[in-house]
Amino acid sequence: MSIASLFSLEGKTALITGGSRGLGLQLAEALGDAGARLVVSARKPDELEHAVEHLTKRGLDASWVQANVAEADDARRLAKTALERLGRIDVLVNNAGASWGVPAEEHPLEAWDKVMNLNVRGVFVLSQAVGVGSMIPNRSGSILNIASIAGLRGNAPDEMQTLAYNTSKAAVINLTRALAGEWGRYGIRVNALAPGFFPSRMTRGLLDQLGEDKVIGRAPLRRLGDDQDLKGAALLFTSDAGKHITGQTLAVDGGVSAIL
């Protein structure tokens, strides 16, 4: 088998949450460029329309479904609709996420619940629905969870104050391990990417607060992530190139986690 065919997703299907912009849209590009038929999901229909228009202009087979995966019924509806549209779901990318920046002593409970419901509960509910509805009966599939290096560490006093976000991403990392252990018997692989700082709508405020030059200076590679930096790792985990890899989390962070 050639290297190109190992990384190919020709004939495969993929569902990507948070796929209307930022990292989710980049991941949709990668999977679509590799040959997968796509369904992208997010909360805002107008952003989804723009995303699908963008993907279609690249020559990709893409459609969208509006859903809020923090709501269990909506997550299950998303899985059902995507499965009806695609016939089967070979790849699930759990990318939708939220953050909340506030000191721990002031953290509102409703904000904690919002972050945990989307970042952890939503990952579980959608993975369960896709697993039961498609991957387990087909005895194959790849789930890629988007965690964060924030799930590998705490925050220094002069850094972010994102207790719920850090906690949720640590949970995603161990959910990845535990689900990989349970579902390996079905031929389902479950892995995670842990991005460092990538410019996005969610991180822009934090970069402004911390100072972009300061963030870059703490990375051994002296750079932020760009629009291409997650794509190769995502294809490794979702294609046959990674068919013997499961339960793993790969930091894509310019080396920040290596020196913590």
C-alpha positions in Angstrom: 0.0 0.0 0.0 1.4 3.4 -0.9 1.8 6.2 1.6 -0.8 8.3 -0.2 -3.3 5.4 0.0 -2.6 5.0 3.7 -3.6 8.5 4.4 -6.6 8.5 2.0 -10.2 8.7 3.2 -11.7 8.0 -0.2 -15.1 6.3 0.2 -15.3 7.4 3.9 -17.7 9.7 5.7 -17.1 12.2 8.4 -19.1 14.2 10.9 -17.3 17.3 12.4 -18.8 19.4 15.2 -17.9 23.0 15.6 -17.1 22.7 11.9 -18.3 26.1 10.7 -15.1 28.0 11.5 -11.6 27.9 13.1 -10.1 24.6 13.9 -13.2 22.7 13.0 -13.3 24.1 9.5 -9.6 23.3 9.1 -10.2 19.7 10.1 -13.1 19.5 7.7 -10.9 20.7 4.9 -8.3 18.1 5.8 -10.7 15.2 5.8 -12.5 16.4 2.7 -9.3 16.9 0.8 -8.4 13.3 1.7 -11.6 12.1 0.1 -14.2 12.0 2.8 -17.8 13.0 2.4 -18.6 15.6 5.1 -21.3 16.8 7.4 -20.4 19.8 9.5 -22.3 21.0 12.5 -22.5 24.0 14.7 -25.1 26.2 16.4 -25.4 29.1 13.8 -26.9 28.3 10.4 -25.4 31.4 8.7 -21.9 30.3 9.6 -22.6 26.8 8.5 -23.8 28.0 5.1 -20.6 30.0 4.6 -18.5 27.0 5.7 -20.2 24.6 3.3 -20.0 27.1 0.5 -16.2 27.4 1.2 -15.8 23.6 1.3 -17.8 23.1 -1.9 -15.6 25.6 -3.7 -12.7 23.4 -2.8 -14.5 20.6 -4.7 -15.6 18.8 -1.6 -18.8 16.9 -0.8 -20.1 18.7 2.2 -23.4 19.6 3.9 -24.5 21.0 7.2 -26.8 20.2 10.2 -27.5 22.9 12.8 -27.2 21.5 16.3 -26.2 22.3 19.9 -24.4 19.2 21.1 -24.5 20.5 24.7 -28.2 19.4 24.6 -28.4 15.6 24.6 -31.5 15.4 22.4 -29.9 17.7 19.9 -26.7 15.7 19.9 -28.7 12.5 19.2 -30.7 14.2 16.5 -27.5 15.3 14.9 -26.2 11.7 14.9 -29.4 10.4 13.4 -29.6 13.1 10.7 -25.9 12.7 9.7 -26.3 9.0 9.5 -29.4 9.3 7.3 -27.6 11.6 5.0 -24.2 9.7 4.9 -25.4 6.1 5.2 -22.7 5.5 7.8 -20.3 7.5 9.9 -16.7 6.4 9.6 -15.1 9.4 11.3 -16.4 11.5 14.1 -14.5 14.7 15.1 -15.7 16.1 18.4 -14.4 19.6 18.1 -17.2 21.9 19.4 -16.1 23.5 22.6 -16.4 26.6 24.9 -14.3 28.4 27.4 -14.8 30.8 30.3 -12.2 33.1 31.7 -12.7 34.1 35.4 -10.9 33.5 38.7 -11.9 30.3 40.3 -13.3 32.0 43.4 -15.7 34.0 41.1 -16.5 31.2 38.7 -20.3 31.1 38.2 -21.9 27.7 38.5 -23.9 28.2 35.3 -20.7 29.0 33.4 -19.1 25.8 34.8 -22.1 23.8 33.6 -22.1 25.4 30.2 -18.4 24.5 29.6 -18.7 21.0 31.0 -22.0 20.2 29.2 -20.5 21.1 25.8 -16.9 20.0 26.2 -17.5 16.7 28.0 -21.1 15.7 28.2 -21.6 16.6 24.5 -18.6 14.5 23.5 -19.9 11.5 25.4 -23.5 11.8 24.1 -22.6 12.2 20.5 -19.9 9.5 20.6 -22.4 7.1 22.1 -25.0 7.9 19.5 -22.6 7.6 16.6 -21.1 4.4 18.1 -24.5 2.7 18.6 -26.0 4.0 15.4 -23.1 3.2 13.0 -19.6 2.3 14.3 -20.4 -0.6 16.5 -22.7 -2.4 14.0 -20.1 -1.8 11.3 -17.2 -2.9 13.5 -15.1 0.1 12.4 -14.7 3.8 12.9 -12.4 6.5 14.2 -13.3 9.1 16.8 -11.1 12.1 17.1 -11.6 14.3 20.2 -10.2 17.8 20.2 -8.7 18.4 23.7 -6.1 21.1 24.5 -2.7 21.3 26.2 -4.8 23.1 28.9 -6.0 19.6 29.8 -2.4 18.5 30.6 -1.6 21.2 33.1 -2.8 24.0 35.4 -2.2 27.7 34.8 0.6 29.8 36.1 -0.5 32.9 38.1 0.3 35.2 35.2 -1.6 33.1 32.6 -5.2 32.2 31.9 -7.9 31.8 34.6 -9.9 29.0 32.9 -10.6 26.4 35.6 -13.6 24.8 33.9 -12.0 24.7 30.5 -8.8 23.0 31.8 -10.9 20.6 33.8 -13.1 19.7 30.8 -10.2 19.1 28.5 -8.5 16.8 31.1 -11.7 14.9 31.2 -11.8 14.7 27.4 -8.3 13.2 27.4 -9.2 10.5 29.9 -12.6 9.9 28.2 -10.5 9.2 25.1 -8.4 6.6 26.9 -11.4 4.9 28.6 -13.5 4.8 25.4 -10.6 3.4 23.4 -10.3 0.7 25.9 -13.9 -0.3 25.8 -14.5 0.1 22.0 -11.4 -1.4 20.6 -13.2 -4.8 20.5 -15.5 -3.2 17.9 -12.6 -2.0 15.7 -13.2 1.6 16.8 -10.2 3.8 17.4 -10.5 6.8 19.8 -7.7 9.4 19.9 -7.3 13.1 20.7 -5.4 16.1 19.6 -4.3 18.6 22.2 -3.7 21.9 20.4 -1.6 24.7 21.9 -2.4 28.3 20.9 -4.0 28.7 17.5 -5.4 32.1 16.6 -9.2 31.8 16.6 -12.3 33.6 17.8 -12.1 31.7 21.1 -8.4 32.4 21.8 -8.2 35.9 20.4 -9.1 37.5 23.8 -6.6 35.3 25.7 -3.9 36.1 23.2 -4.6 39.8 23.7 -4.7 39.4 27.5 -1.5 37.4 27.7 0.4 39.1 24.9 1.0 37.3 21.7 4.7 37.9 21.8 4.9 36.4 25.3 2.9 33.3 24.2 5.2 32.8 21.2 8.3 33.3 23.3 7.3 30.4 25.6 7.1 28.0 22.7 10.3 26.2 21.7 9.4 26.6 18.0 8.7 30.3 18.6 5.4 30.3 16.7 1.7 29.9 17.1 -0.2 27.2 15.2 -1.4 28.1 11.7 -4.2 26.9 9.4 -2.3 23.7 8.4 -0.8 22.5 11.6 -3.6 20.2 12.8 -4.3 18.6 9.4 -1.5 16.0 9.2 -2.1 14.8 12.7 -5.8 14.5 12.1 -5.3 12.4 9.0 -2.9 10.1 10.8 -5.5 9.4 13.5 -8.5 9.1 11.2 -7.0 7.1 8.2 -5.5 3.7 7.8 -2.1 5.3 8.5 -3.1 5.2 12.2 -5.0 1.9 12.2 -2.9 0.5 15.1 -3.1 3.7 17.2 -5.9 4.2 19.8 -6.3 5.8 23.2 -3.6 8.4 22.5 -3.4 12.2 22.8 -1.0 14.1 20.6 0.0 17.7 21.6 0.3 20.0 18.6 1.7 23.0 20.4 5.1 24.1 19.1 6.7 22.1 22.0 5.1 24.0 24.9 4.0 20.8 26.7 7.5 19.4 26.4 9.0 22.0 28.7 6.2 22.3 31.3 
